[in-house]
Every structure is written in C-alpha cells, then in structure tokens.
Amino acid sequence: MLYNQQALRQSLGEREHNLETAYELLEGWRSHLPAPLQEIHKHDMHRILDDHQTRHIALSIFRQYHEAIFMIYFPWTGCQSGGRVSEDCRRKSMELCVNSAQVVLAIANQILCLDILDR
C-alpha cells in the first residue's frame, strides 16, 4: 500500500522503494501487453486507433495505464509531500505526471482529428 496510515509511517527510503516497486509492476504489466499496446505510454497511437476492432480495448488500456501513473505519483508532486519523499522523488513524480498528461492530451487530439467519437 502507498497511502494508508501504515505506509505513511514508513521511512522515506521505504516509501520511495514502494513507489518504485509500484512503477516497476506497472511497466512490467505494460511490457507484457501485445506489441502494439506496449506503446500506450507514447504520444502516437495512430496504428492502434485506426484499427476499429481493437480501438475500444486499446483506449481502455491506455486509460488504465495513465490513471495508474496519476494514482501512484500525483500525491507526491506538490508541497504537501514535503518530507515524505525526497526532492528527487518529488521531481520524478512531477515529471511522470506531466509526461502522462501530455500523452493523454496528444491522444485526445488524435482522437478528435480522426473523428471517431461519432462512430
């Protein structure tokens, strides 16, 4: 657990280790997806979005991945995390969340450009 009372009583090192473990598990999950879906962390999903058969599942997996990034890291991005994680961990958390948000916005733009929402 990352946010229960027991987790918040952990040392800074234990907490950061748990965050890293959660990220490694997420990346392990992503790396075992079928080849085209392994790219859900990148800005370009045209190949996947063009395939009507897999679009829904691809977008669902895309959402799950980026939602997990925010769930794991967003609480550690701001000043409220002061002292609970190192400054390096806070910066990494912010970088992962910002990058994830940029990917989500890029894919949203691709969806609008493909005009697939009405289908």
The 8 nearest C-alpha neighbors of each residue, nearest first, counted from 0:
[[1, 2, 6, 3, 17, 5, 21, 18],
 [0, 2, 6, 3, 17, 18, 14, 7],
 [3, 1, 6, 0, 7, 4, 5, 74],
 [2, 4, 6, 5, 1, 7, 0, 8],
 [5, 3, 7, 6, 8, 2, 9, 1],
 [4, 6, 8, 7, 3, 9, 2, 0],
 [7, 5, 3, 9, 8, 4, 1, 2],
 [6, 8, 4, 5, 9, 2, 3, 1],
 [9, 7, 5, 6, 4, 10, 14, 3],
 [10, 8, 6, 7, 13, 14, 11, 5],
 [9, 11, 13, 12, 14, 8, 83, 7],
 [10, 12, 14, 84, 13, 83, 15, 9],
 [11, 13, 15, 10, 14, 16, 84, 9],
 [14, 12, 16, 10, 15, 11, 9, 17],
 [13, 15, 17, 11, 16, 12, 9, 10],
 [14, 16, 18, 12, 17, 13, 11, 19],
 [15, 17, 13, 19, 14, 18, 12, 20],
 [18, 16, 20, 14, 15, 19, 21, 13],
 [19, 17, 15, 21, 20, 16, 22, 14],
 [18, 20, 22, 16, 17, 21, 23, 15],
 [19, 21, 17, 23, 22, 18, 16, 24],
 [22, 20, 18, 24, 19, 23, 17, 25],
 [23, 21, 25, 19, 24, 20, 26, 18],
 [22, 24, 20, 26, 25, 21, 27, 19],
 [25, 23, 27, 21, 22, 26, 20, 28],
 [24, 26, 22, 28, 27, 23, 21, 29],
 [25, 27, 29, 23, 28, 24, 30, 22],
 [28, 26, 24, 30, 25, 29, 23, 31],
 [27, 29, 25, 26, 31, 30, 24, 32],
 [30, 28, 26, 32, 31, 27, 37, 25],
 [29, 31, 27, 28, 32, 37, 26, 33],
 [32, 30, 28, 29, 27, 33, 37, 34],
 [31, 33, 29, 30, 37, 36, 34, 28],
 [32, 34, 36, 35, 37, 31, 30, 29],
 [33, 35, 37, 36, 32, 38, 31, 30],
 [36, 34, 37, 33, 38, 47, 46, 32],
 [37, 35, 38, 34, 33, 39, 32, 57],
 [36, 38, 34, 35, 29, 32, 39, 30],
 [37, 39, 36, 40, 41, 35, 44, 34],
 [40, 38, 61, 41, 37, 36, 44, 64],
 [39, 41, 38, 42, 102, 99, 37, 61],
 [42, 40, 39, 38, 43, 102, 44, 99],
 [43, 41, 102, 105, 106, 44, 40, 101],
 [44, 42, 41, 45, 106, 105, 38, 109],
 [43, 45, 47, 46, 48, 42, 106, 39],
 [46, 44, 48, 47, 43, 49, 109, 106],
 [47, 45, 49, 44, 48, 50, 35, 43],
 [46, 48, 44, 45, 49, 50, 54, 35],
 [47, 49, 45, 54, 50, 46, 44, 51],
 [48, 50, 46, 47, 45, 51, 54, 113],
 [49, 51, 48, 52, 47, 53, 54, 46],
 [52, 50, 54, 53, 49, 48, 55, 47],
 [53, 51, 50, 54, 55, 56, 49, 47],
 [52, 54, 56, 51, 55, 50, 57, 47],
 [53, 55, 57, 48, 51, 56, 50, 52],
 [56, 54, 58, 57, 53, 59, 52, 51],
 [55, 57, 59, 58, 53, 54, 60, 61],
 [58, 56, 54, 60, 59, 55, 53, 61],
 [59, 57, 61, 55, 60, 56, 62, 54],
 [58, 60, 56, 62, 61, 57, 55, 63],
 [59, 61, 63, 57, 62, 58, 56, 64],
 [62, 60, 58, 64, 59, 39, 63, 57],
 [63, 61, 59, 60, 65, 64, 66, 58],
 [64, 62, 60, 66, 61, 65, 67, 59],
 [63, 65, 67, 61, 62, 66, 60, 68],
 [66, 64, 68, 67, 62, 63, 99, 61],
 [65, 67, 63, 69, 68, 64, 62, 70],
 [66, 68, 70, 64, 65, 69, 71, 63],
 [69, 67, 65, 71, 66, 70, 72, 64],
 [70, 68, 73, 66, 72, 67, 71, 96],
 [71, 69, 67, 68, 72, 66, 73, 74],
 [72, 70, 68, 69, 67, 73, 18, 21],
 [71, 73, 92, 69, 75, 74, 70, 68],
 [72, 74, 69, 75, 76, 70, 71, 96],
 [75, 73, 72, 76, 80, 77, 71, 70],
 [74, 76, 80, 73, 72, 89, 77, 92],
 [77, 75, 93, 89, 73, 92, 74, 80],
 [78, 76, 79, 80, 75, 74, 89, 81],
 [77, 79, 80, 81, 76, 75, 89, 82],
 [80, 78, 77, 81, 75, 74, 76, 83],
 [81, 79, 75, 78, 83, 77, 82, 84],
 [82, 80, 78, 79, 83, 84, 77, 85],
 [81, 83, 84, 80, 85, 11, 86, 79],
 [82, 84, 80, 81, 11, 85, 7, 14],
 [85, 83, 82, 11, 88, 80, 89, 15],
 [86, 84, 88, 87, 89, 82, 83, 11],
 [85, 87, 89, 88, 90, 84, 81, 82],
 [88, 86, 90, 85, 89, 91, 84, 92],
 [87, 89, 91, 85, 90, 86, 92, 84],
 [88, 90, 86, 92, 76, 87, 91, 75],
 [91, 89, 93, 87, 92, 88, 94, 86],
 [90, 92, 94, 88, 93, 89, 95, 87],
 [93, 91, 72, 89, 95, 90, 94, 76],
 [92, 94, 76, 90, 96, 91, 95, 97],
 [93, 95, 91, 97, 92, 96, 98, 90],
 [96, 94, 98, 92, 93, 97, 99, 91],
 [95, 97, 99, 93, 98, 94, 69, 100],
 [98, 96, 100, 94, 99, 95, 93, 101],
 [97, 99, 101, 95, 100, 96, 94, 102],
 [98, 100, 96, 102, 97, 101, 95, 65],
 [99, 101, 103, 97, 102, 98, 96, 104],
 [102, 100, 98, 104, 99, 103, 105, 97],
 [101, 103, 42, 105, 99, 100, 104, 106],
 [102, 104, 100, 106, 101, 105, 107, 99],
 [103, 105, 107, 101, 102, 106, 108, 100],
 [106, 104, 102, 108, 107, 103, 42, 101],
 [105, 107, 109, 103, 108, 104, 102, 110],
 [108, 106, 104, 110, 109, 105, 103, 111],
 [107, 109, 111, 105, 106, 110, 112, 104],
 [110, 108, 106, 112, 111, 107, 113, 105],
 [111, 109, 107, 113, 108, 112, 106, 114],
 [110, 112, 108, 114, 109, 113, 107, 115],
 [113, 111, 109, 114, 110, 108, 115, 107],
 [112, 114, 110, 111, 115, 109, 49, 48],
 [113, 115, 111, 112, 116, 110, 117, 118],
 [116, 114, 113, 118, 117, 110, 111, 112],
 [115, 117, 118, 114, 110, 111, 113, 112],
 [118, 116, 115, 114, 111, 113, 110, 112],
 [117, 115, 116, 114, 51, 113, 54, 55]]
